Amino acid sequence: MAIASALLAAVPTSGEEVTIKIAATSDVHGNYFPYDFITLSPGDGSLSRVATRVRHLRDSLGTDNVVLLDNGDILQGQPTAYFYNFIKTDVPHITARMLDWLGYDAETIGNHDVETGHAVYDRYRKDLGEIPLLGANVIDKQTGKPYFRPYTVINRGDIKIAVLGLLTPAIPAWLPETLWSGLEFEDMVKSAEKWVPYIKENEKPDLLVGLFHSGGDSEKMTGSWRENASRLVAEQVPGFDIIFMGHDHRLFNSADAGRVTVLNPANNANFLAEADVTFTVEGGKVVDKKITGSLYPLQSLEPDSAFLAAFRFERKEILDFVSRKIGTSTGIFTVRDAYFGPSAFMELLHNLQLEISGADISFAAPLSFDAVIKEGDLRISDMFTLYKYENMLYTMELTGGEIKDYLEMSYSLWTDVMKSADDNLLLFADSGRQGAKGDYAKLLNPSYNFDSAAGINYTVDVTKPQGEKITIESMSDGAPFDLDKKYKVAVNSYRGNGGGDLMTKGAGIPHDELKSRIIKSTDKDLRYYLIKELEKRGSISPEVTSNWRFIPEAIVSPAAARDRRTLFGE
């Protein structure tokens, strides 16, 4: 009887008010269990805690008074997703089964979901069953129509809720075309201007929700694409009541011009974005609505025991996978050293890239803000520490001049222009400059764009501006370095496609020319080849080759020690 009463609560009588809570996750990044399968330790957030919060909401408000949405980037990050993306592919995807178990109503695809490739996201869409995978601006080139569902309608008694899904269109700036073959990505404002009138006319919804995998900083251009246009849509396209945004991993709760409630729960299911909509219904029609928004913290909640019990077999299966030994480490490799000069962590990655590719020079950056490979057994989990993303490895052709310009931009993103030892070495965010997203927020720019090089010897003068910082002295084998000569460069596919703008704005290579510069590419993700190479080696030892250095050392040394304390409390 209690359940029946709760269900009937969403079907108001004349003049009655009813409140429906619309909740959204975003950028979960494979964080399904309250456990970090990379560090092999308890983890924060996760879908297991979302389950606890949603159970409470449905128990208190009524099942039909809660709408649950996800805003993409759920298929990448933790080994949980990787295992079901690429290893165990003969069963329905764990993520789809979890969203079904949790009772999600819709999901928008994210750029890291596209990064998994057609084989994965096409299968995943099928496995989602009745849960629509949205993406109105992901266009099938052959038909000219959306490849995914553009929108969905959710009915709650007399109340009709339409949800329009949009994806950041900057995919071609990050991902190889093989992963999104046959698709193109429309500008978000243009797509919304087309779909909002269509939805209004054909569906006549009482509430229009935008579920946008895109952030809020509309000034940020990635190549020729506006990467974060969620708030721009709110400002320029009338008709939305609520917009859930994501992608940039930044908590946000605001109303634009008092018209649209905009919410962002950031990443890893540490928060749930919640919009409470109170409808006034007369004669079966909505005559008024009031909306408030909040961000509910999940970290302190106990994981839902029924959720954990339902997926206990999968949890053990993933733990067995990441615990497999692939070799031995004779010492400690830490990312922290990589911010302040050559490091064992980056040298390991550079050497592996050079070994796999046969290139002359390697470019690579610390892809995790703060990670460590410990001494002892080397396991699959350590490979997610060493390499965070499912990028392929490219071998590209660059001139010596392009290599220098590439590094000029990288170190200008990385370091401040110092005048004395009292200045910062690193380029920090401050009150007038918003920091990078998520873990990187103390820095002005994310460290996954801090590329260093192996295969050449060079100095970085931190007293000089971009264009004058880098002096390349020679190849690392002692041969002369020639600005006019063409070299083979090992670089991940994100960077090779223009990600971070180091190839385009830095090296000065037009985006449409990048593809012609690729000599070869691995057919599997780089982590796969790193595992194979380390299995072949058997053991690794931390070694540092000082092929580059910051100068002048007299002001760099005290600044580096001080900046290290600022970043890591050391």
PLY file of the C-alpha trace (Angstrom):
ply
format ascii 1.0
element vertex 570
property float x
property float y
property float z
element edge 569
property int vertex1
property int vertex2
end_header
0.00 0.00 0.00
2.88 2.38 0.82
4.40 1.73 -2.60
1.06 2.30 -4.33
0.60 5.60 -2.48
4.08 6.74 -3.48
3.48 5.92 -7.12
0.19 7.78 -7.15
1.88 10.89 -5.71
3.13 11.86 -9.18
-0.40 11.94 -10.59
-1.82 15.15 -9.12
-5.44 16.13 -8.89
-6.70 19.55 -9.97
-4.73 22.41 -8.39
-2.35 20.07 -6.66
1.38 20.67 -6.37
3.80 17.85 -7.02
7.57 17.88 -6.77
9.74 15.76 -9.02
13.43 15.48 -8.34
15.67 15.18 -11.40
19.09 13.84 -10.45
22.17 13.48 -12.65
25.62 11.97 -12.55
28.39 12.96 -14.95
31.95 11.89 -15.74
31.73 8.77 -13.57
34.82 7.45 -15.41
34.36 3.81 -14.53
34.01 4.53 -10.80
31.31 1.98 -10.09
32.50 0.36 -6.86
33.74 2.03 -3.63
37.20 0.79 -4.53
40.04 2.15 -6.64
41.25 -0.71 -8.85
44.31 1.34 -9.87
45.69 2.04 -6.39
44.08 -1.13 -4.97
42.58 0.83 -2.08
39.15 2.06 -0.92
37.72 4.76 -3.18
35.41 7.76 -2.91
32.11 8.38 -4.64
31.03 5.66 -7.12
27.73 4.34 -8.44
27.47 2.26 -5.27
26.93 5.50 -3.31
24.66 6.91 -6.01
22.56 3.79 -5.37
22.30 4.68 -1.67
21.17 8.23 -2.38
18.71 7.23 -5.08
17.22 4.52 -2.89
16.62 7.14 -0.19
15.05 9.56 -2.68
12.70 6.95 -4.10
11.72 5.74 -0.62
10.96 9.27 0.58
9.52 10.88 -2.57
8.10 7.90 -4.42
9.70 6.00 -7.27
7.80 7.91 -9.92
8.86 11.25 -8.45
12.54 10.69 -9.20
14.15 10.97 -12.65
17.73 9.70 -12.93
20.10 10.77 -15.73
23.77 10.29 -16.64
25.80 12.81 -18.60
28.50 10.66 -20.22
32.18 9.75 -19.86
31.23 6.63 -17.96
33.09 4.04 -20.08
36.67 5.15 -19.35
38.84 5.70 -16.31
38.85 2.74 -13.95
39.84 -0.81 -15.03
36.21 -1.80 -14.42
35.20 -0.12 -17.67
38.34 -1.17 -19.55
37.80 -4.85 -18.70
34.28 -4.88 -20.16
35.21 -2.61 -23.06
38.10 -4.68 -24.40
38.65 -7.92 -22.45
35.30 -9.50 -21.62
33.19 -8.53 -24.60
30.97 -11.61 -24.93
28.51 -10.58 -22.20
26.30 -7.50 -21.75
28.41 -4.54 -20.63
28.65 -4.16 -16.86
27.89 -0.43 -17.13
24.65 -1.01 -19.01
23.59 -3.63 -16.46
24.38 -1.25 -13.60
22.42 1.63 -15.10
19.48 -0.71 -15.64
19.73 -1.95 -12.04
19.81 1.64 -10.79
16.83 2.60 -12.94
18.41 5.34 -15.05
16.00 7.06 -17.42
18.50 8.35 -20.03
22.16 8.97 -20.73
24.14 11.30 -23.02
27.30 9.99 -24.67
30.63 11.59 -23.66
33.87 12.12 -25.56
35.67 9.40 -23.58
32.81 7.04 -24.44
33.47 7.78 -28.12
37.16 7.18 -27.40
36.40 3.49 -26.82
35.58 3.09 -30.54
32.57 1.97 -32.54
32.81 -1.67 -31.46
32.42 -0.68 -27.81
29.87 2.13 -27.87
27.70 0.49 -30.52
27.57 -2.67 -28.39
27.00 -0.61 -25.25
24.07 1.23 -26.85
22.46 -2.13 -27.60
23.13 -3.41 -24.09
21.42 -0.34 -22.59
18.12 -1.69 -23.92
15.30 0.68 -22.98
17.68 3.35 -21.62
18.18 5.84 -24.47
21.74 6.93 -25.31
21.45 10.55 -26.42
23.52 12.78 -28.71
21.53 15.10 -30.97
24.63 16.73 -32.48
26.41 13.46 -33.33
25.49 13.20 -36.99
25.60 10.12 -39.22
27.29 11.38 -42.39
25.44 8.88 -44.55
21.94 9.86 -43.45
22.50 13.40 -42.19
20.49 12.45 -39.08
21.58 11.96 -35.45
23.51 8.72 -34.92
22.17 8.49 -31.37
18.73 9.39 -30.07
18.50 13.21 -30.10
16.10 13.39 -27.16
13.76 11.36 -25.04
10.44 12.03 -23.32
9.83 10.88 -19.76
6.24 10.82 -18.58
5.33 11.16 -14.91
1.56 11.07 -14.69
0.26 14.23 -16.37
3.76 15.70 -16.48
5.88 15.38 -19.60
9.65 15.88 -19.35
11.79 16.13 -22.48
15.56 15.56 -22.27
17.82 16.74 -25.11
21.35 15.29 -25.22
24.36 17.14 -26.67
28.08 16.31 -26.78
31.11 18.59 -26.95
31.88 18.78 -30.69
35.69 18.85 -30.29
36.05 15.08 -30.81
38.13 15.44 -34.03
40.69 17.48 -32.08
41.35 14.58 -29.73
40.51 11.23 -31.27
41.62 9.29 -34.37
38.93 9.20 -37.03
38.89 5.40 -36.88
37.10 5.72 -33.52
34.29 7.91 -34.91
34.27 6.91 -38.57
31.13 7.97 -40.43
30.26 10.64 -37.87
30.50 14.40 -37.58
29.87 16.66 -34.62
27.62 19.69 -34.92
28.06 22.92 -32.96
25.97 22.70 -29.79
24.19 26.05 -30.15
23.31 25.29 -33.76
21.97 21.86 -32.80
19.96 23.20 -29.86
18.45 25.95 -32.05
17.20 23.24 -34.36
15.92 20.75 -31.81
14.29 22.96 -29.18
11.54 24.26 -31.51
11.02 20.73 -32.84
10.59 19.32 -29.33
8.35 22.19 -28.25
6.09 21.79 -31.26
5.94 18.01 -31.46
6.14 16.97 -27.80
4.80 20.02 -25.95
6.76 19.15 -22.79
6.07 20.66 -19.40
9.80 20.69 -18.69
12.77 20.80 -21.05
16.06 19.45 -19.72
19.45 19.76 -21.42
21.81 16.86 -20.71
25.04 18.23 -22.14
28.42 16.56 -22.01
30.20 19.88 -22.25
31.48 22.38 -19.72
30.75 26.02 -18.99
33.77 27.99 -20.22
32.53 29.01 -23.66
35.65 31.05 -24.42
37.76 27.90 -24.65
38.36 26.91 -28.26
39.85 23.52 -29.06
41.08 23.79 -32.60
38.12 25.30 -34.44
35.59 23.76 -32.05
33.91 25.40 -29.05
34.56 22.72 -26.47
32.42 23.96 -23.58
29.14 25.48 -24.74
26.60 24.43 -22.10
26.12 27.87 -20.58
26.22 29.45 -24.04
23.23 27.31 -25.00
21.49 28.38 -21.80
22.07 32.03 -22.71
21.36 31.90 -26.45
18.69 29.23 -26.95
15.39 29.97 -25.17
13.27 27.11 -23.91
15.39 25.16 -21.43
14.34 24.92 -17.79
17.32 22.92 -16.53
20.73 22.18 -18.01
23.00 19.52 -16.57
26.54 20.01 -17.79
29.73 17.98 -17.39
33.03 17.25 -19.12
35.08 19.90 -17.30
34.96 18.15 -13.88
33.94 21.39 -12.12
31.16 21.70 -9.58
28.66 24.33 -10.66
25.27 25.49 -9.41
23.80 28.66 -10.85
20.92 30.23 -12.72
21.55 32.19 -15.92
19.48 35.39 -16.01
17.05 33.72 -13.60
15.84 31.61 -16.49
17.75 28.35 -16.57
18.99 26.26 -13.65
22.48 24.99 -14.55
24.12 22.20 -12.55
27.37 20.25 -12.82
28.17 17.40 -10.36
31.85 17.25 -11.46
33.34 13.76 -11.70
33.70 10.27 -10.22
30.19 10.27 -8.71
31.37 12.25 -5.70
28.29 14.46 -6.06
24.79 14.07 -7.44
23.28 17.09 -9.21
19.67 17.45 -8.07
16.97 19.74 -9.43
13.68 19.92 -7.52
10.81 20.92 -9.76
7.49 21.78 -8.15
4.66 21.68 -10.68
1.23 23.16 -10.16
-1.32 21.12 -12.09
-4.88 22.14 -12.86
-7.26 20.13 -14.99
-4.47 17.71 -15.93
-2.26 20.55 -17.19
0.83 22.17 -15.71
0.08 25.83 -15.06
3.21 26.76 -13.10
6.59 25.37 -12.01
9.35 26.35 -9.63
12.88 24.96 -9.80
15.71 24.85 -7.28
19.07 23.19 -7.77
21.62 21.59 -5.44
24.73 19.43 -5.47
24.47 16.54 -3.02
27.78 15.16 -1.66
27.99 11.37 -1.75
31.39 10.70 -0.14
30.07 10.15 3.38
27.31 7.73 2.34
27.62 4.01 2.90
27.67 2.08 -0.40
24.38 0.33 -1.15
24.66 -3.28 0.03
22.15 -4.60 -2.51
24.09 -2.98 -5.36
27.35 -4.51 -4.13
25.71 -7.91 -3.75
24.24 -7.75 -7.26
27.70 -7.16 -8.80
29.95 -9.06 -6.38
31.06 -11.55 -9.05
32.09 -8.77 -11.44
34.00 -7.00 -8.68
36.06 -10.11 -7.97
36.61 -10.68 -11.69
38.00 -7.17 -12.15
40.16 -7.44 -9.03
41.65 -10.69 -10.34
42.38 -8.96 -13.66
44.19 -5.93 -12.21
46.10 -8.07 -9.68
47.82 -10.15 -12.36
51.59 -9.85 -12.06
53.45 -8.78 -15.20
56.90 -8.13 -13.77
58.86 -6.52 -10.95
59.83 -2.97 -10.05
63.14 -2.59 -8.22
62.27 0.90 -6.95
59.72 3.71 -6.77
58.48 5.73 -9.76
56.58 8.90 -8.80
54.87 11.48 -11.01
55.72 14.22 -8.49
59.30 14.40 -9.75
58.11 15.00 -13.33
57.01 18.61 -12.63
60.50 19.75 -11.71
62.85 18.04 -14.17
63.68 14.66 -15.70
62.15 11.81 -13.69
62.23 8.03 -13.55
58.47 7.94 -14.16
58.63 9.90 -17.40
61.84 8.19 -18.52
60.11 4.81 -18.25
57.25 6.05 -20.45
59.56 7.73 -22.96
61.76 4.65 -23.27
58.78 2.37 -23.78
57.38 4.69 -26.48
60.73 4.80 -28.28
61.10 1.02 -28.02
57.61 0.32 -29.37
57.74 2.92 -32.16
61.38 2.94 -33.24
61.16 6.76 -33.36
64.03 9.24 -32.93
62.27 11.39 -30.33
59.45 10.84 -27.82
56.95 13.37 -26.48
54.98 12.49 -23.35
53.35 14.13 -20.33
52.36 13.02 -16.81
48.78 11.91 -17.46
47.93 11.51 -13.77
48.36 14.49 -11.47
49.85 12.47 -8.62
50.60 8.77 -9.06
53.23 6.28 -7.96
54.47 2.85 -9.01
55.79 1.15 -5.90
58.72 -1.19 -5.46
57.84 -4.89 -5.74
55.46 -6.82 -7.95
54.39 -4.96 -11.07
50.71 -5.57 -11.78
48.14 -4.71 -14.44
46.82 -2.01 -12.06
50.19 -0.23 -12.30
49.70 0.15 -16.04
46.66 2.34 -15.38
48.93 4.45 -13.16
51.62 4.63 -15.84
49.14 5.34 -18.62
45.68 6.69 -17.81
43.92 6.79 -21.19
43.16 4.43 -24.07
45.31 6.33 -26.58
47.10 4.70 -29.46
50.76 5.41 -30.19
51.55 7.41 -33.31
54.87 7.83 -35.07
54.77 11.23 -36.76
57.10 13.26 -38.95
58.11 16.69 -37.59
60.90 19.05 -38.50
63.43 20.15 -35.92
61.86 23.61 -35.91
58.41 22.17 -35.23
59.84 20.08 -32.38
61.35 23.19 -30.78
58.11 25.19 -31.17
56.09 22.29 -29.75
58.27 22.30 -26.62
58.13 26.08 -26.40
54.36 25.92 -25.99
54.47 22.95 -23.62
56.84 24.63 -21.19
54.97 27.93 -21.46
51.85 26.07 -20.22
53.96 24.46 -17.53
56.22 27.20 -16.14
55.91 30.84 -15.19
58.34 33.49 -16.40
60.63 33.92 -13.40
62.55 37.07 -12.48
63.98 35.89 -9.16
64.08 32.91 -6.80
61.01 34.35 -5.04
58.84 33.68 -8.10
57.03 30.41 -8.79
58.58 27.93 -11.19
55.21 26.41 -12.03
52.36 28.36 -13.58
49.75 28.38 -10.82
46.15 29.52 -10.90
45.36 32.54 -8.74
42.47 34.79 -7.84
42.42 36.26 -11.33
43.03 33.02 -13.25
40.81 29.97 -12.88
42.67 26.72 -12.41
42.51 23.63 -14.57
39.82 21.06 -13.90
39.64 18.44 -11.16
42.87 17.32 -9.53
44.85 19.91 -11.48
42.98 22.92 -10.07
45.99 24.48 -8.31
47.69 24.75 -11.70
46.59 27.12 -14.42
46.85 24.31 -16.99
46.45 20.52 -16.60
49.70 18.58 -16.38
48.59 16.16 -19.10
49.71 18.93 -21.47
53.17 19.23 -19.88
55.09 17.34 -22.55
58.80 16.73 -22.15
60.99 15.04 -24.75
63.43 12.13 -24.87
65.96 11.54 -27.62
67.26 15.13 -27.53
69.30 17.17 -25.04
67.91 20.63 -24.25
67.57 23.39 -21.69
64.50 25.37 -20.60
65.26 28.96 -19.57
62.45 29.90 -17.18
63.34 33.61 -17.33
62.36 33.74 -21.01
58.93 33.96 -22.68
57.49 31.42 -25.11
59.63 31.31 -28.22
62.86 31.85 -26.33
62.73 29.20 -23.60
64.06 26.12 -25.41
67.61 25.53 -26.57
68.11 22.10 -28.15
71.79 21.23 -27.88
71.97 17.88 -29.69
70.41 14.49 -30.17
70.89 12.34 -27.09
73.42 10.16 -28.93
75.57 13.23 -29.53
74.57 13.79 -33.15
73.76 17.38 -34.17
70.14 18.53 -33.99
68.98 20.28 -37.15
65.99 22.64 -37.18
65.40 21.87 -40.86
65.74 18.09 -40.67
62.70 15.78 -40.47
62.52 13.46 -37.45
60.31 10.55 -36.42
58.48 11.43 -33.23
56.57 9.05 -30.93
53.45 10.67 -29.50
50.07 9.49 -28.25
47.04 9.72 -30.54
45.38 12.42 -28.41
48.33 14.69 -29.00
48.80 13.58 -32.61
45.20 14.54 -33.42
45.68 18.02 -31.99
44.74 17.51 -28.34
46.13 20.25 -26.13
46.98 22.34 -29.23
50.71 21.56 -28.95
50.82 20.21 -32.51
48.69 22.99 -33.97
49.23 26.23 -32.03
52.61 25.06 -30.75
54.35 23.33 -33.67
52.28 25.36 -36.14
50.93 22.38 -38.11
47.42 23.02 -39.54
44.87 20.60 -38.07
43.95 19.23 -41.49
47.61 18.41 -42.12
48.13 16.30 -38.97
46.77 13.12 -40.54
49.35 13.29 -43.35
52.14 13.52 -40.77
51.31 10.13 -39.24
53.83 7.53 -40.43
52.25 4.67 -38.49
49.91 3.93 -35.62
49.44 1.03 -33.23
46.18 -0.82 -33.79
45.55 -1.28 -30.06
45.78 1.18 -27.18
49.20 2.10 -25.88
48.61 0.44 -22.52
48.29 -2.95 -24.26
51.76 -2.53 -25.79
53.23 -1.24 -22.52
52.02 -4.42 -20.81
53.51 -6.63 -23.53
56.84 -4.77 -23.41
57.10 -4.97 -19.61
56.20 -8.65 -19.63
59.08 -9.13 -22.06
61.50 -7.15 -19.87
60.51 -8.85 -16.65
61.68 -6.01 -14.40
62.09 -2.24 -14.39
64.41 0.00 -12.37
64.05 3.73 -11.73
66.65 5.55 -13.79
66.99 9.23 -14.63
68.84 10.52 -17.67
69.33 14.25 -17.39
68.69 15.00 -21.05
66.98 18.31 -20.19
67.08 20.81 -17.35
65.58 24.06 -16.11
67.94 27.04 -16.04
69.18 29.20 -14.35
69.56 26.68 -11.54
70.24 29.33 -8.88
66.63 30.57 -9.01
64.99 27.32 -10.12
66.16 25.15 -7.22
64.55 27.08 -4.30
61.41 27.77 -6.35
61.00 24.08 -7.23
61.25 23.04 -3.58
58.68 25.64 -2.58
56.30 24.75 -5.44
56.54 21.08 -4.59
55.35 21.85 -1.07
52.47 23.89 -2.51
51.35 21.05 -4.81
51.90 18.04 -2.59
52.48 19.30 0.97
56.03 17.98 0.98
0 1
1 2
2 3
3 4
4 5
5 6
6 7
7 8
8 9
9 10
10 11
11 12
12 13
13 14
14 15
15 16
16 17
17 18
18 19
19 20
20 21
21 22
22 23
23 24
24 25
25 26
26 27
27 28
28 29
29 30
30 31
31 32
32 33
33 34
34 35
35 36
36 37
37 38
38 39
39 40
40 41
41 42
42 43
43 44
44 45
45 46
46 47
47 48
48 49
49 50
50 51
51 52
52 53
53 54
54 55
55 56
56 57
57 58
58 59
59 60
60 61
61 62
62 63
63 64
64 65
65 66
66 67
67 68
68 69
69 70
70 71
71 72
72 73
73 74
74 75
75 76
76 77
77 78
78 79
79 80
80 81
81 82
82 83
83 84
84 85
85 86
86 87
87 88
88 89
89 90
90 91
91 92
92 93
93 94
94 95
95 96
96 97
97 98
98 99
99 100
100 101
101 102
102 103
103 104
104 105
105 106
106 107
107 108
108 109
109 110
110 111
111 112
112 113
113 114
114 115
115 116
116 117
117 118
118 119
119 120
120 121
121 122
122 123
123 124
124 125
125 126
126 127
127 128
128 129
129 130
130 131
131 132
132 133
133 134
134 135
135 136
136 137
137 138
138 139
139 140
140 141
141 142
142 143
143 144
144 145
145 146
146 147
147 148
148 149
149 150
150 151
151 152
152 153
153 154
154 155
155 156
156 157
157 158
158 159
159 160
160 161
161 162
162 163
163 164
164 165
165 166
166 167
167 168
168 169
169 170
170 171
171 172
172 173
173 174
174 175
175 176
176 177
177 178
178 179
179 180
180 181
181 182
182 183
183 184
184 185
185 186
186 187
187 188
188 189
189 190
190 191
191 192
192 193
193 194
194 195
195 196
196 197
197 198
198 199
199 200
200 201
201 202
202 203
203 204
204 205
205 206
206 207
207 208
208 209
209 210
210 211
211 212
212 213
213 214
214 215
215 216
216 217
217 218
218 219
219 220
220 221
221 222
222 223
223 224
224 225
225 226
226 227
227 228
228 229
229 230
230 231
231 232
232 233
233 234
234 235
235 236
236 237
237 238
238 239
239 240
240 241
241 242
242 243
243 244
244 245
245 246
246 247
247 248
248 249
249 250
250 251
251 252
252 253
253 254
254 255
255 256
256 257
257 258
258 259
259 260
260 261
261 262
262 263
263 264
264 265
265 266
266 267
267 268
268 269
269 270
270 271
271 272
272 273
273 274
274 275
275 276
276 277
277 278
278 279
279 280
280 281
281 282
282 283
283 284
284 285
285 286
286 287
287 288
288 289
289 290
290 291
291 292
292 293
293 294
294 295
295 296
296 297
297 298
298 299
299 300
300 301
301 302
302 303
303 304
304 305
305 306
306 307
307 308
308 309
309 310
310 311
311 312
312 313
313 314
314 315
315 316
316 317
317 318
318 319
319 320
320 321
321 322
322 323
323 324
324 325
325 326
326 327
327 328
328 329
329 330
330 331
331 332
332 333
333 334
334 335
335 336
336 337
337 338
338 339
339 340
340 341
341 342
342 343
343 344
344 345
345 346
346 347
347 348
348 349
349 350
350 351
351 352
352 353
353 354
354 355
355 356
356 357
357 358
358 359
359 360
360 361
361 362
362 363
363 364
364 365
365 366
366 367
367 368
368 369
369 370
370 371
371 372
372 373
373 374
374 375
375 376
376 377
377 378
378 379
379 380
380 381
381 382
382 383
383 384
384 385
385 386
386 387
387 388
388 389
389 390
390 391
391 392
392 393
393 394
394 395
395 396
396 397
397 398
398 399
399 400
400 401
401 402
402 403
403 404
404 405
405 406
406 407
407 408
408 409
409 410
410 411
411 412
412 413
413 414
414 415
415 416
416 417
417 418
418 419
419 420
420 421
421 422
422 423
423 424
424 425
425 426
426 427
427 428
428 429
429 430
430 431
431 432
432 433
433 434
434 435
435 436
436 437
437 438
438 439
439 440
440 441
441 442
442 443
443 444
444 445
445 446
446 447
447 448
448 449
449 450
450 451
451 452
452 453
453 454
454 455
455 456
456 457
457 458
458 459
459 460
460 461
461 462
462 463
463 464
464 465
465 466
466 467
467 468
468 469
469 470
470 471
471 472
472 473
473 474
474 475
475 476
476 477
477 478
478 479
479 480
480 481
481 482
482 483
483 484
484 485
485 486
486 487
487 488
488 489
489 490
490 491
491 492
492 493
493 494
494 495
495 496
496 497
497 498
498 499
499 500
500 501
501 502
502 503
503 504
504 505
505 506
506 507
507 508
508 509
509 510
510 511
511 512
512 513
513 514
514 515
515 516
516 517
517 518
518 519
519 520
520 521
521 522
522 523
523 524
524 525
525 526
526 527
527 528
528 529
529 530
530 531
531 532
532 533
533 534
534 535
535 536
536 537
537 538
538 539
539 540
540 541
541 542
542 543
543 544
544 545
545 546
546 547
547 548
548 549
549 550
550 551
551 552
552 553
553 554
554 555
555 556
556 557
557 558
558 559
559 560
560 561
561 562
562 563
563 564
564 565
565 566
566 567
567 568
568 569
